[in-house]
């Protein structure tokens, strides 16, 4: 039996989450025809995603705990449990596909494109830690040599993590190539 927890990270949501700002109002409407705030829309995405994933876990006869959150400008769902490695797959390929299917389920219900992030058994969190270390090492190399550095091909999630770390370090980066060989190039200052 899956349990479902909902956590809203107040620190990473819109600073005035209780106030309705014109940029935060969606075309989505809640009960009674009232417009939903950005936070409410993201919480609704998380609920839809959790329902979809719970059904999927039931069909696959897998036990997993669902944890929903709102992180910045996106809904986030984590599935934890015993052995869910088959939901991650080799190099996270199954996780990527599952995330896209979940985003499609949200789109089907809301009519809006979702940026929902899915993690299974902490795989993305571990990946993020590894990628931050790789990016920091690569940034140091680019600063030392003054030459650009091309990294190995990465998924869109992995590239985004690296681009964010590079930008925070004051350098720039770009993605080059076509899938599945798309990679990050870190440029000197």
N, C-alpha and C positions, 0 to 999 in steps of 0.2 A: 504494500500500500504506500503510495507516495504521499509525502507531506508537502504542503505548499506554504512558504513563508514570503511575506512581502516586506521589503525594506526600502525606504526612500532615503537616499543620501541627501540630506538637506543642504550640506555644504557645497555640493556640486550642481545643484539645480539653480534655476534663475533666482537672483538675489531677492526678488520680490515675488516669491512663488504664490503668495496669497493674493496679490494684486493682479488684475487683468490688464495686461499691456497689449496694445494693438498687434505687436509682432508675435505675441504668444497665443493669439486667438486662432483656432483652426476652423476649417469648414466642418469638422466633426461636431456633432451635437450629442449631448447626453440625454438623459431622461427628461421629459418635459420640454424638449426642444432647446434647452440652454446650451450655449456654446461651451466647449471644454477648453481649459487652459492648456498650455504646453505640458505642464506636469501631469495633468489628468490624462492627456492624450498618451503620454509615454507610459503611464501606469496602465492604461487600457491596452496598449500594445503588449506590455508584459503579461497581463492577464490572458489575452488571446493566445500569445505564444505558449504560456504555461499550460493552458487547456489543450492546445495542439500537441505539445510534447508529452503531456500526461497520457493522452490517448495513444500516442506512438509507443511509449514505454509499456503500456498495458498490452498492446498488440504484440510487441516483441517479447513480452513476459520478462521484462527487466525491472528491477527495483531501483528507484532513484528518488532522491529528494530534490525538489525544485525550489530555488531561491531566486526571487525577483528583486530587482533594484532599479533605480534610475541614477545613472552616472553621467553627469554633464547634460548633454543633449541627446542621449539615447537610452533606451530601455536595455536592460541586461538580465539575462536568465542564466543561472548556473545549475547544472545537474550534477549532484554528488551521489555517491553510493559505492557499493562494493566494487565489482569489476565491471566498469563501463568502457573498457578499452576498445571494444568493437564500435562504440559510438564516436571514437576519436579516429581510428584507422591509422594507416601508415602516413606519417608526416602530417597528420591532421586533416587528411583529405575527406574522410567521412564527416568530420565535424564541420568543415566548410560547406559540404553539400547539405547537411542537416540544418545549418544556419540559413542557407538560401531557401530551403523548403519552408522553414519557420517564417522567414520574412514574407514569403508568398502567401502563407496562411493569414498573416496579419494584413497584408494588402487586400486579400479577398474579403476580409471583414470590414476594413476601414476605407478602402479605396485610395489609400495613400501609401507611398513607398516608405518602408521601414529601414532604419539603420540599426536595428536590434543587434546586440552582440550576444552570442551564445558561447558558453564555456562548459566543458564536460570534465569532471574530476580535476579541475585546476589546470588543465592542459595549457590554456591560453595564458594563464598567470605565470606558469613556469616558462613558457615560450617568451613572454614579454621580458622576464628577468634576464634570460639568455641573450635576447636581442639588444637590450639596453647595454649589457656588457660588451657585446660585439660592436655596437655603434660607438661606444665610448673609446674602445681600443682603436677602431678605424679612424675616428676623429683625431685622436692623438697622432696617428701615423700621417694623416693628411696635413696636420699642422706642422709636423716635424719635416716632412719632405716638400711641402708646398705643391704637391701634385695630386690630381684627382685620383680617386680610388673606386674601382667597380667591385661590388659585392656579388656574392652568388645569387642566382635566381631565388625569388621569394614570392610568397602569396601576398595578396593585397593587404591583409592584416599585418603581416611581417614588415612590409614596406612602410606602412603607415607608422608603425612603432619607430622604425629607424629614422624616417623623415622628421618625426616629432623630436627625437633626441638630438638630431643634427641641428635643427632649427633652434632648440634651446641652448645649444653650444655656440650659436652665432655664425654657423656656417650654412651653406645651402646644399641642397641635394636635388636630384631628379631621378625619375624612373625612366629607364630605357629598355627597348626590346619589346617583343610580343610574347604573350602568354604561350607556353609555360616558362619561357626563358626571361621574363621581365625581371629586371634587377635595379638596384639603387646604385647611383653614382654619387659619391660625396665629393663636392667641389671645394677647392681651397678658397680662403677668404680673399 
